[in-house]
Amino acid sequence: MRILHIVPEFQEGGVERYVVQLCREQVSAGHSVSLATAGGRLEQFLPEGVSVHHLPVQRKNPFTVLMSAHRLSLLHPGFDIIHAHSRVPAWVAWRLSHLTRTHWLMTAHAPYSLNAGILPLRHAGGVICVSESVRQALTGYLPANTLTIPNGIRKPRVKWEGRYFPDNTRLLYVGYLSQRKGLDTAINALGRLKDYVWTLDVLGDGSHRDELETLVKTLGLSDRVKFWGFRDDSDEFMSRSACLLFPSHQEGLPLTVNEALAVGLPVLASDIEPLRPLASGALVPPGDVGAWTEAIRRVLEGGEASPLSVEKLTLFEETAARTEEFYRAILEGRE
C-alpha cells in the first residue's frame, strides 16, 4: 500500500510522535510511506525509506492549501490513500482527493474548536478519533465512517526504580511546550515551594519555550529547572524520576500519562475529560496555581500523587494494525 501522511510541522509534539511511530510500523509492514510537512527536527527519527516533501501545509491560507494540493497531485499515482493529521492538512487532503480521485481520511488528535476549520471532516472517507472524548466533542462534524482507535504506546524498555519523595527529589514534565499544556501553572506553583528540595526536568520543545524559560528566570528557579529539548529516551527519565507533572488544560489522548503508567511512575495530573475514566479520586484543576501548589506540596512531603490506573494499555502495534484495517475498509467502501 502507498500511504501519504500530511502533518503541519514536524517539531516535538504528540501528533508528530504518533506519526513517527505509525511510519515505523507501516514501513516494517512493507508499505511505501511518504510525508508532506513544513518540516522539523523530528524528521531525523523517521525510518529509512520515508519520502519527505516539504510544503507549507501548516498555513491557514486558501492559496497555500491549493498550491500544496496541486504540488502533491504531481506525485500521483504515488499513493493509494491520504492520511491527514490536523485541520489544515485535512483541507489539503480534501482538495488533493478531488484532483487525484484518491481516498482520504483524518486522525482527530484533539477536540478541535467547532467551526468552519473542521468542515472537511464530513467529506472524509473516514475519521479516526484517538479517544471517545474526542469523538463526543466532534459529534455533528464527523462522517458515518468514524472509528475510535486509541493512540498506543511503545512497549516500555525500563521500569520505575520505585524511589519517591522525599528520598528522590526529581520532578518530570514531558510534552510540547505550548500554552494549553499548562506548564506555566506548574512552574508558578513550584515558585511558591522554594523551601522544599526538588528539581524539574522539562523534556520537549515548542512555541512557548522562550516564555517558560523567562518565567523560570523571573522566579529564580534557573538552578532547579532544566530544559532538555526533545528527547527520544523519555522512558529513561521516567524510570529515575519521583513524579510526572501533567498540568495540561486540554488533550485528545494523554499519551504521556499512559507511558508513565506503563513505566510505573506516579503522575500528578489535571482534571481533564480523557483522564477521568482512569481516576479513582480527585485530580487537580487545570490552570489553578493555588491548587497545583498544594498538590505538589503534598507530593514533596511524600503524599500520594493522582489516583490513576488503567486496566489495559494499548501498544502501538495494535494501533497500527487497526489503522491499516481501517485503510482497507475505506478502500473497499466498507463502514
C-alpha positions, -999 to +999 in steps of 0.1 A: +000+000+000+012+035-008+004+059+020+008+097+022+007+114+056+001+151+058+013+168+090+015+206+096+050+207+111+074+181+125+086+195+157+081+180+192+045+170+199+022+141+205+009+142+169+044+141+155+054+113+177+023+094+167+032+098+130+068+087+136+056+056+153+030+049+126+055+054+098+079+029+115+052+003+118+040+008+082+075+006+067+081-025+088+049-040+073+062-034+038+042-003+029+055+026+009+052+057+030+055+094+021+052+125+043+042+160+034+051+186+061+065+220+067+094+202+083+110+199+117+136+182+139+116+150+144+123+141+107+156+125+119+136+099+138+117+087+107+126+053+094+147+049+063+127+048+032+101+075+041+099+101+013+096+137+028+080+165+008+084+200+023+053+221+017+036+249+037+008+226+049+007+244+083-006+277+069-042+286+073-043+302+039-065+291+009-038+298-016-012+277+001-038+249+006-045+248-031-008+251-040+002+223-017-026+200-031-015+208-066+022+201-059+012+168-042-010+158-071+020+158-094+033+128-074+002+108-083-001+078-088+024+077-059-001+068-032-033+048-026-046+066+005-041+100+020-039+103+058-043+138+072-033+149+107-048+182+120-071+207+103-051+224+076-038+190+063-075+179+061-082+208+037-052+198+017-062+162+016-098+170+007-086+191-023-060+165-032-085+137-033-106+157-058-075+162-080-064+125-079-096+106-070-077+091-041-094+081-008-085+102+022-090+101+060-080+121+090-070+113+126-086+137+150-060+141+177-078+167+198-113+181+205-109+209+180-130+241+180-164+235+164-161+260+135-155+261+097-120+249+101-131+213+106-157+212+078-136+188+056-141+160+082-176+154+070-163+147+035-135+123+045-137+087+036-132+081+073-121+097+106-101+081+134-106+096+169-079+090+194-104+088+223-141+086+230-139+121+245-126+135+212-153+116+193-180+130+215-166+166+213-168+165+175-203+150+172-220+166+143-188+172+123-179+135+117-188+112+088-207+080+094-174+061+089-158+071+122-137+049+145-121+053+178-085+039+178-065+048+209-030+061+203-009+032+216+024+035+235+057+019+229+064-011+250+085+004+279+121-006+279+125+001+316+105+002+348+103+029+375+130+025+401+104+030+429+121+059+446+096+086+457+097+118+477+114+127+500+142+103+491+140+111+453+136+149+446+132+148+408+100+160+391+095+155+354+075+171+326+073+156+291+054+172+262+051+200+237+057+235+252+025+254+243+001+274+264-026+248+266-001+223+281-002+243+313+035+240+323+034+277+333+009+268+360+032+241+375+062+264+373+044+292+391+033+267+418+069+255+422+079+291+426+059+291+458+077+260+471+113+271+472+116+259+508+113+223+496+141+203+479+132+195+443+143+197+407+123+197+375+134+181+342+115+195+312+116+172+281+101+188+250+101+219+228+076+243+213+063+278+207+061+286+244+097+276+254+112+311+255+083+324+276+087+295+300+124+299+303+119+336+311+093+327+337+118+303+353+145+330+355+120+356+368+110+332+397+146+325+405+144+288+396+171+285+370+192+263+392+163+238+397+146+237+363+164+222+333+151+224+297+164+194+278+145+199+245+131+169+226+144+135+239+138+101+225+146+085+258+118+099+279+112+064+295+147+065+309+139+098+326+106+084+339+124+054+355+146+078+375+121+105+385+098+106+415+067+120+398+055+132+364+037+166+363+008+167+338-008+201+341-025+202+307-056+222+300-069+201+271-059+168+255-073+144+230-055+113+244-029+119+272-002+097+257+025+109+281+003+098+311-002+063+296+036+060+290+043+070+326+017+045+339+033+017+318+067+025+333+051+027+368+059+063+375+034+083+398+016+111+380+002+144+393-025+153+366-050+179+356-087+172+359-095+169+322-121+147+305-098+120+290-083+112+324-114+110+345-121+073+334-086+064+348-091+082+381-104+068+413-102+101+432-097+138+427-075+153+401-060+188+401-080+217+385-061+229+354-048+264+354-053+268+392-019+278+406-031+276+442-045+240+437-013+229+420+008+244+447-010+224+474-010+192+452+028+195+446+034+202+482+016+170+491+038+151+468+070+167+480+060+157+516+057+121+505+019+121+500+001+104+471+000+116+436-031+114+414-050+081+418-047+070+382-047+034+369-056+017+336-066-019+331-052-024+297-027-001+279-028-002+241+005-009+225+013+009+192+015-023+172-023-026+179-029+010+169-010+005+136-028-028+128-063-013+134-053+018+113-043-005+084-075-024+086-094+009+086-075+019+054-086-013+037-122-008+048-121+027+032-105+015+000-131-013-002-160+010+006-168-007+039-180+011+070 
